[in-house]
Amino acid sequence: MVATVVRDPAPHVGHVYELTGPRTVDMTEMAEEFSRHLGISRRPVFYPASVGGTGPDCVGRSLR
């Protein structure tokens, strides 16, 4: 799926795809994995609906 989007992104603009793997993880678990492998502390950032968020949209704020 990712390769298809990278080769021809225009038809995919505005679409959201669920990426899956051998097990299901939530955003907190994903942040823990990133932290462990990158050697930096990360956590999910939850944005309220009032600013366009719908939940844990990204991993990016440092815990420092």
TINU-868856 format. One line per 10 residues: number of its first residue (from 1); their letters; for each residue y, x, z of N, C-alpha, C, O, CB. Coordinates in steps of 0.001 Angstrom, whole numbers, plus 500000, padded with zeros to 6 digits. Each point is the difference from the previous one (the first is absolute). Glycine has a CB too. Example, Ala and Ser with C-alpha at 12.3 -4.5 7.8 and 13.67 -1.06 7.14 Angstrom:
1) AS) 494310/513190/507800/501190/499110/500000/501200/500900/500000/499981/501036/500665/498846/497072/500581; 502223/501542/498034/501190/500820/500060/501090/499230/500730/501108/500509/500169/498264/500675/497686
//
This chain:
1) MVATVVRDPA) 498811/500819/500000/501189/499181/500000/501255/500864/500000/500914/499773/499207/497828/498431/501990; 501303/502768/499675/501197/500840/500096/500260/500720/498686/501144/500074/499550/498452/500224/502903; 499363/500231/496933/500171/500702/498722/500553/499064/498936/500829/500412/499189/497284/501123/501405; 501446/497223/499394/500488/499018/499033/501489/499746/500200/500756/499942/499030/496970/498995/500893; 502694/500912/501322/501412/499745/500298/500859/501206/499630/501096/499841/499462/498228/498610/502399; 500185/502746/498423/500760/501212/499681/500153/500162/498487/501062/500400/499524/498096/500682/502590; 499797/498612/497139/500067/500130/498536/500950/498992/499370/500686/500319/499028/496980/500522/500999; 502382/497948/500514/500838/498951/499417/500585/499139/501123/499502/498905/500260/499094/501078/497617; 502456/500503/502790/500518/499316/501181/500757/498693/499716/500046/499133/500872/500095/503099/500144; 500440/497605/497819/500863/498837/499726/499355/498651/500327/500648/499175/500644/500400/502182/497582
11) PHVGHVYELT) 497714/498379/501363/499416/498688/500298/499715/499775/501491/499687/498884/500415/499319/501175/497316; 501104/501005/503066/499641/499909/501415/501216/499924/500919/499848/499862/501213/498088/501397/498255; 503258/498830/499973/501224/499940/500806/500042/498664/500739/499825/498937/499405/501407/502579/498963; 499003/498563/502944/500090/498800/500818/498672/499474/500515/499974/499035/500764/502013/500434/497950; 496917/501147/500883/498679/499570/500463/499586/500811/501225/500418/501145/500168/498945/498193/497481; 499827/500068/503186/499453/500672/501174/498488/499985/499867/499400/498956/499741/502577/500372/501728; 497412/501829/498709/498551/500115/499906/499448/500502/501326/500563/500905/500615/499581/499537/496901; 498763/498970/502913/499305/500462/501198/499084/501148/499587/499107/499818/499172/500999/497870/501927; 500110/503482/499472/499139/501141/499717/498924/500052/501076/500295/499846/501185/501597/501439/497687; 496890/498926/500727/498905/500005/500958/499230/501298/499930/500139/500777/499056/499700/496752/500769
21) GPRTVDMTEM) 499363/502687/501171/499173/501197/500051/498696/499671/500697/499593/498839/500049/502441/502646/499974; 497309/499531/500517/498703/499772/500624/500079/499175/501294/498991/499459/500451/500280/502690/498544; 501923/497755/501597/500179/499162/501183/501416/499460/500013/500902/500580/499395/497384/500751/501892; 501905/497563/499401/501314/499385/500106/500747/500615/501180/499442/500151/501087/499693/497695/497893; 502136/502507/500799/500837/500530/501091/501317/499246/500010/500461/499517/498966/498469/502778/500862; 501672/497608/501353/501321/499392/500083/501060/501099/499882/499673/501182/499901/499433/496921/501548; 502151/501495/498563/501076/500981/499789/500067/501031/501125/500360/501152/499758/500919/497101/498997; 498380/501350/502469/500009/500951/501107/498921/501062/499810/500247/501188/500208/500630/497021/501316; 497929/501360/498081/498927/500960/499739/500348/500928/498835/499688/501191/500030/498656/497144/500842; 502307/501107/498101/500408/500815/498866/501022/501051/500436/499929/501154/499576/499631/496909/498873
31) AEEFSRHLGI) 501381/501538/502392/501003/500948/500500/499336/501106/500818/500394/501163/499913/501327/497001/500124; 497265/501468/500762/499282/501006/500782/499295/501000/499087/499985/501198/500283/499703/497129/501563; 499729/501184/497065/499339/500886/499031/501015/500953/499359/499764/501205/499919/498504/497009/499625; 502867/501234/500002/501050/500847/499424/500444/501050/501009/500128/501177/499663/500634/496920/498878; 499473/501479/502692/500452/500916/501045/499019/501143/500196/500390/501167/500047/500788/496944/501069; 497555/501545/498998/498977/501017/500236/499916/500987/498834/499913/501208/500221/498810/497143/501171; 501302/501155/497386/499841/500883/498842/501268/500771/499648/499921/501115/499484/498375/497312/499678; 502863/500995/501108/501261/500666/499662/500549/500840/501145/500899/500816/499797/499581/497319/498652; 498983/501670/502755/500477/500765/501149/501363/499537/500503/500692/500751/500687/498013/501170/498454; 501683/496861/500528/501263/499433/500480/499734/498591/500515/499077/499329/499538/502272/502067/498816
41) SRRPVFYPAS) 499453/498159/502594/499801/498671/500572/500691/498946/499159/501191/500103/499708/498635/500900/502570; 499417/497981/497336/500540/498874/499242/499486/498711/500610/498936/499983/500619/501194/501399/497268; 500613/497550/501944/499576/498689/500460/500474/498964/498997/500941/500254/499248/499132/500476/503176; 499288/498103/497554/500470/498962/499078/501358/499472/500449/500293/499952/501195/497328/499419/498266; 503190/500242/499591/501316/499426/500288/499953/498535/499606/499697/499666/498854/501500/502560/500777; 499102/496903/501317/499966/498565/499743/501423/499520/499736/500895/500218/500817/497041/499487/500642; 502269/499645/497406/501310/499484/499635/500014/498496/500199/499083/499312/499550/501259/502558/498791; 500680/497603/502325/500073/498546/500186/500291/499288/498683/500575/500577/499078/500211/499781/503274; 498812/498395/497581/500226/499212/498784/501486/499912/499656/500352/499853/498830/497582/498826/501680; 502940/501409/500491/501445/499896/499754/500524/501120/499107/501068/499863/499403/499160/499028/502808
51) VGGTGPDCVG) 499038/502213/497689/500433/501090/499114/499018/500177/498842/499969/501046/499352/501146/500100/502596; 498096/497831/497808/499103/500031/498851/498606/500483/500291/499185/500121/499086/502781/500237/499586; 497742/499923/502578/498670/500485/500338/499027/498871/500261/500388/498872/500305/500651/503153/500634; 497713/498299/498937/498961/499014/500290/498952/500585/500938/498963/499379/500230/501423/499551/497533; 499866/502227/502767/499033/500621/500890/500047/501499/499859/501058/500566/499724/497493/497423/500137; 500319/502664/500324/499968/501469/499951/500064/500515/498559/498968/500282/499391/499696/499729/502737; 502549/500108/497333/500186/500351/498595/499824/501481/499690/499622/500362/498886/501904/497733/500989; 498746/502758/501101/499949/501411/499653/499658/500831/501204/500100/499550/501142/501556/500076/497062; 497939/501588/501528/499750/500991/501042/501040/501069/499759/500005/500624/498939/497462/498888/501269; 503414/500714/500752/501014/500988/499685/500888/500469/501111/500671/501017/499826/499263/498002/498048
61) RSLR) 500124/500327/503245/500879/500444/501060/499267/500984/500915/498850/499776/500378/502409/498038/499510; 499405/503245/500449/499420/500987/500885/499961/499478/501429/500891/499258/500415/499930/502571/498084; 498173/498547/502242/499914/499627/501412/500818/500917/500886/500121/499765/501203/497624/499327/498366; 502813/501946/499845/500777/500969/500794/501248/499363/500542/500778/500658/500691/498341/501206/497931
//
